[in-house]
Amino acid sequence: MITMHATSVIGEARVLAGLDQGRLDRQRHTWTHGDAPQLTRADYTKLSEAVGLRGRGGAAFPVALKLADLPAKRIEAVVVNGSESEPVSRKDRLLLTLAPHLVLDGATGLARALGAPHLLIAVHDATAAMSLREALMERNDGLAIEVRDTPARFVAGEARAVLSALEGGPAVPPGRRVLPTRKGYHRRPTFLSNVETFAQLAVLARLGAKGFSSTGLISEPGTQLLTIGGAVQRPGVIETPTGVPLDTVLQFAGAEPGPVLLGGYHGRWLARTDGLTLQRPEVSAGIILALGTDTCPLGEVHRVTQWLSSQSAGQCGPCVFGLASLVDDFDRLVKGDPSGWHDAHRHLGLIPGRGACAHPDGSARFLASALEVFAADVQRHFAGGCGRPVHGVLEVPGE
């Protein structure tokens, strides 16, 4: 289990600056970061392009391109997606809880620059929502800002699902795939990104392109937040320069040897980590899970498969029937039935590109990489089992 407030830094603390002393109220926030500069839309676009800033959610879309896709006028809203529905991620909730003013600086600054009449913050965590509301009472931004509660479901964190929930509809992604910059909140142009993106924008506004680029990769400088958990001695949220070697992070966290899951439950398994650097979109949602060697890998994957199937939006066959079939496939595979392996490969070949949202594709990526990385364990199960119990190293909500 990952501790919510466990933070650490490799290199320079920027987004996590000051959090070693706990939550930053308005005064401590200003002491730590200084006053927020007032920038124009052109300023934000130029800065984001200069440092190659990408969104810090799963899609890693370039912020400058997102800004450029918005019309010149009549932008309806800026939306902060705080519905961190990936169950093993903690970085966005941690920022909302401990550094709400940094997130608000980025969001309010951009809303003013775009002339957006609405600033909406979608949050499913009660503690984070309370922290945000307390922070708003300490500020006078002169904007219409709302903190909205959203469901704590996996698909509810997808951008279009968030917009649907904000409009009073179901928190599920609609079948149409239209960018929020074209048709977002109330079908009008909207800038939507996740919590860390706005915190990084606030840091970028203060440091400028040159200061922001003093650490990290040349192609995408700065820092990144990573949630690390599983079989590690020091789980939590780590701020690192972009491009840091994965092995450095694993050693820093005291990870046990063994396979590593990169990107969470829509990510992929790695048998080896040497030589791999952490950069987007490879690192995806910023999640690193060490499995260790004491638990049954296939049993762990089966547990997550059951949960992924339960999170279906119920809108398409690949999600409703495909994921349910994979639960049965992996159940038989764990029990040593070769038909489960064959059927899993067959079903995984039918899912990608056919779903109404990204959930089937992401789940298929997670499971396909598991079959590849744990091929030797599959053979052990066919021969009578791997001899290891399932310890529940991978966190599954509700267990």
Salt bridges, closest charged atoms under 4 A:
GLU12 OE1 - ARG14 NE 3.36
ASP69 OD1 - ARG182 NH2 2.63
GLU76 OE2 - HIS118 ND1 3.44
GLU76 OE1 - ARG188 NE 3.19
GLU84 OE1 - ARG93 NE 2.98
ASP92 OD1 - LYS91 NZ 3.37
ASP105 OD1 - ARG26 NH1 3.74
ASP105 OD2 - HIS29 NE2 2.68
ASP105 OD1 - ARG139 NH2 2.91
ASP105 OD2 - ARG206 NH2 2.70
GLU138 OE1 - HIS101 NE2 2.77
ASP141 OD1 - ARG112 NH2 3.32
ASP141 OD2 - ARG139 NE 2.84
GLU146 OE1 - ARG148 NE 2.94
ASP149 OD1 - ARG133 NH2 3.70
GLU158 OE2 - ARG160 NE 2.95
GLU196 OE2 - ARG56 NH1 3.25
GLU196 OE1 - LYS91 NZ 2.98
ASP274 OD2 - ARG272 NH2 2.87
GLU282 OE2 - ARG268 NH2 2.48
GLU300 OE1 - ARG303 NH1 2.70
ASP328 OD2 - ARG332 NE 3.01
ASP329 OD1 - ARG332 NH2 2.75
ASP329 OD2 - HIS347 ND1 2.56
ASP331 OD2 - LYS335 NZ 3.13
ASP343 OD2 - ARG332 NH2 3.03
ASP343 OD1 - ARG346 NH2 3.47
ASP377 OD1 - ARG380 NH1 3.16
ASP377 OD1 - ARG388 NH2 2.42
GLU395 OE2 - ARG90 NH2 2.99
GLU399 OE1 - ARG303 NH2 2.62
